[in-house]
Amino acid sequence: MSANTSQQFEAAIDQCRAVYENKLKDYGVSWRILRTPSLTDQIYIKANRIRSIQRKGEQKVDEGIKPEFIGIVNYACMALIQLELGFAEEPDLSAQKAIELFNKYIYQARDLMLNKNHDYDEAWRKMRISSYTDIILMKLLRVKEIENNQGRTLVSEGLDANYFDIINYSVFALIKLDEESDQD
């Protein structure tokens, strides 16, 4: 495993956490009222926009794909929090507790990534960012199917495993985007 991977992952999640914390200052924990399928749809909108920009090679809204990947990471963490706590009728967490829960899940994602990275010999580094986007969209379709089946699966991983994978593929994209901008 590259000695850089852990540091690059940490730098990427620091970017995500900064946005998450700033949004908490702006909006509080208003997202606590969202049911998990609504968060899945938010992630889908962001991933679909990334794919659209990648296919068209241009965008009309002045926000690139990097903020969308950051949003995907953050919404996936929110979804994991909602899976644990359930949705609320009104915001019910302090900003500090919301950050603690974010950290809990982002570091679980990191630990999963490190274990998989060991087994797969950093194969993600040879993948294209467009492949990460496609895999995220596929995982979202899986999540929607599991949600439509009230969370029941016969042999497949559950919702949480898919959200963790979505986080990790998004972080890989952020790392690659940062590497590309460093080469410019």
VEXDREN-2710 file (C-alpha; in Angstrom, 1 decimal):
% VEXDREN-2710
k/r/px/py/pz
1/MET/0.0/0.0/0.0
2/SER/1.2/3.5/-0.8
3/ALA/2.4/5.3/2.2
4/ASN/0.4/8.3/0.9
5/THR/-3.0/6.6/0.9
6/SER/-3.7/7.1/4.5
7/GLN/-2.5/10.8/4.4
8/GLN/-4.4/11.5/1.2
9/PHE/-7.6/9.9/2.6
10/GLU/-7.2/12.0/5.7
11/ALA/-6.8/15.2/3.7
12/ALA/-9.9/14.4/1.6
13/ILE/-12.0/13.7/4.6
14/ASP/-10.8/16.9/6.2
15/GLN/-12.2/18.8/3.2
16/CYS/-15.5/17.0/3.6
17/ARG/-15.6/17.6/7.4
18/ALA/-14.9/21.3/6.9
19/VAL/-17.9/21.6/4.5
20/TYR/-20.1/19.5/6.9
21/GLU/-19.2/21.7/9.8
22/ASN/-19.8/24.9/7.9
23/LYS/-23.2/23.6/6.7
24/LEU/-24.0/22.8/10.4
25/LYS/-23.3/26.4/11.2
26/ASP/-25.6/27.6/8.4
27/TYR/-28.4/25.1/8.7
28/GLY/-28.0/23.2/11.9
29/VAL/-29.0/19.6/11.8
30/SER/-32.1/20.2/9.7
31/TRP/-31.2/17.0/7.7
32/ARG/-32.3/15.0/10.7
33/ILE/-35.9/15.1/9.4
34/LEU/-34.9/13.3/6.2
35/ARG/-35.8/9.7/5.9
36/THR/-32.9/7.5/4.5
37/PRO/-34.5/7.2/1.0
38/SER/-34.5/11.0/0.8
39/LEU/-30.7/11.0/1.5
40/THR/-30.2/8.3/-1.1
41/ASP/-32.0/10.5/-3.6
42/GLN/-29.8/13.5/-2.7
43/ILE/-26.7/11.4/-3.3
44/TYR/-28.2/10.2/-6.6
45/ILE/-28.8/13.7/-7.8
46/LYS/-25.1/14.6/-7.1
47/ALA/-23.8/11.5/-8.7
48/ASN/-26.0/11.9/-11.7
49/ARG/-24.8/15.5/-12.1
50/ILE/-21.2/14.3/-12.0
51/ARG/-21.9/11.7/-14.7
52/SER/-23.7/14.3/-16.8
53/ILE/-20.7/16.7/-16.6
54/GLN/-18.3/13.9/-17.4
55/ARG/-20.4/12.8/-20.4
56/LYS/-21.0/16.3/-21.8
57/GLY/-17.6/17.6/-21.0
58/GLU/-19.1/20.9/-19.9
59/GLN/-21.3/22.4/-17.2
60/LYS/-23.6/25.3/-17.0
61/VAL/-23.7/25.8/-13.3
62/ASP/-20.4/27.2/-11.9
63/GLU/-19.7/24.4/-9.4
64/GLY/-17.4/21.6/-10.5
65/ILE/-17.5/17.9/-9.7
66/LYS/-15.3/18.1/-6.6
67/PRO/-17.9/19.8/-4.4
68/GLU/-20.4/17.1/-5.6
69/PHE/-18.1/14.3/-4.4
70/ILE/-17.7/16.1/-1.1
71/GLY/-21.5/16.3/-0.9
72/ILE/-21.8/12.6/-1.6
73/VAL/-19.4/11.8/1.2
74/ASN/-21.3/14.0/3.6
75/TYR/-24.8/12.8/2.6
76/ALA/-23.6/9.2/2.9
77/CYS/-22.4/9.9/6.4
78/MET/-25.8/11.5/7.2
79/ALA/-27.5/8.4/5.8
80/LEU/-25.4/6.1/8.1
81/ILE/-26.3/8.4/11.1
82/GLN/-30.0/8.1/10.1
83/LEU/-29.7/4.3/9.9
84/GLU/-28.4/4.3/13.4
85/LEU/-30.7/6.9/15.0
86/GLY/-33.8/6.9/12.7
87/PHE/-35.1/10.2/11.4
88/ALA/-36.4/12.8/13.7
89/GLU/-39.6/14.9/13.5
90/GLU/-37.4/18.0/14.1
91/PRO/-33.7/18.6/14.5
92/ASP/-32.6/16.9/17.7
93/LEU/-28.8/16.8/17.8
94/SER/-26.3/19.4/18.9
95/ALA/-23.7/20.3/16.3
96/GLN/-21.0/18.7/18.5
97/LYS/-22.9/15.3/18.5
98/ALA/-23.5/15.6/14.7
99/ILE/-19.7/16.0/14.3
100/GLU/-19.0/13.1/16.6
101/LEU/-21.3/10.8/14.6
102/PHE/-19.8/12.1/11.3
103/ASN/-16.3/11.2/12.6
104/LYS/-17.5/7.8/13.8
105/TYR/-18.7/6.8/10.3
106/ILE/-16.0/8.5/8.3
107/TYR/-13.4/6.6/10.3
108/GLN/-15.2/3.4/9.9
109/ALA/-15.2/4.0/6.2
110/ARG/-11.5/4.7/6.4
111/ASP/-10.8/1.5/8.3
112/LEU/-12.8/-0.5/5.7
113/MET/-10.8/1.2/2.9
114/LEU/-7.5/0.4/4.5
115/ASN/-8.5/-3.3/4.9
116/LYS/-9.8/-3.5/1.3
117/ASN/-6.8/-1.6/0.0
118/HIS/-4.5/-4.2/1.5
119/ASP/-6.4/-7.0/-0.2
120/TYR/-6.8/-5.3/-3.6
121/ASP/-3.3/-3.7/-3.8
122/GLU/-4.7/-0.2/-4.4
123/ALA/-6.4/-1.2/-7.6
124/TRP/-8.5/2.0/-7.2
125/ARG/-5.4/4.0/-8.3
126/LYS/-5.6/2.5/-11.8
127/MET/-9.3/3.3/-12.1
128/ARG/-10.8/6.3/-13.9
129/ILE/-12.9/8.9/-12.0
130/SER/-15.7/8.1/-14.4
131/SER/-15.7/4.5/-13.1
132/TYR/-16.0/5.7/-9.5
133/THR/-19.1/7.7/-10.6
134/ASP/-20.6/4.7/-12.4
135/ILE/-19.9/2.4/-9.4
136/ILE/-21.5/5.0/-7.0
137/LEU/-24.6/5.1/-9.3
138/MET/-24.8/1.3/-9.3
139/LYS/-24.5/1.2/-5.5
140/LEU/-27.3/3.8/-5.3
141/LEU/-29.5/1.6/-7.5
142/ARG/-28.8/-1.3/-5.1
143/VAL/-29.6/0.9/-2.1
144/LYS/-32.9/2.0/-3.7
145/GLU/-33.8/-1.7/-4.4
146/ILE/-33.0/-2.6/-0.8
147/GLU/-35.0/0.3/0.5
148/ASN/-37.9/-0.7/-1.7
149/ASN/-37.6/-4.2/-0.1
150/GLN/-37.8/-2.7/3.4
151/GLY/-34.2/-3.4/4.0
152/ARG/-34.4/-7.1/3.3
153/THR/-31.7/-8.9/1.3
154/LEU/-31.2/-12.6/0.6
155/VAL/-27.4/-12.8/0.1
156/SER/-26.3/-9.2/-0.4
157/GLU/-24.7/-6.7/1.9
158/GLY/-27.0/-4.2/3.6
159/LEU/-27.6/-0.5/3.2
160/ASP/-24.7/0.4/5.5
161/ALA/-22.1/-1.5/3.4
162/ASN/-23.2/0.3/0.3
163/TYR/-23.0/3.7/1.9
164/PHE/-19.5/2.9/3.2
165/ASP/-18.5/2.0/-0.4
166/ILE/-20.0/5.2/-1.7
167/ILE/-18.0/7.2/0.8
168/ASN/-14.8/5.4/-0.2
169/TYR/-15.2/5.7/-4.0
170/SER/-16.0/9.4/-3.5
171/VAL/-12.9/9.9/-1.4
172/PHE/-10.8/8.1/-4.1
173/ALA/-12.3/10.5/-6.6
174/LEU/-11.3/13.5/-4.4
175/ILE/-7.8/12.1/-4.1
176/LYS/-7.4/11.7/-7.8
177/LEU/-8.9/15.1/-8.5
178/ASP/-6.3/16.6/-6.1
179/GLU/-3.5/14.7/-7.8
180/GLU/-4.6/16.0/-11.2
181/SER/-4.8/19.6/-9.9
182/ASP/-1.3/19.2/-8.5
183/GLN/0.0/18.2/-11.9
184/ASP/-1.4/21.4/-13.6
END
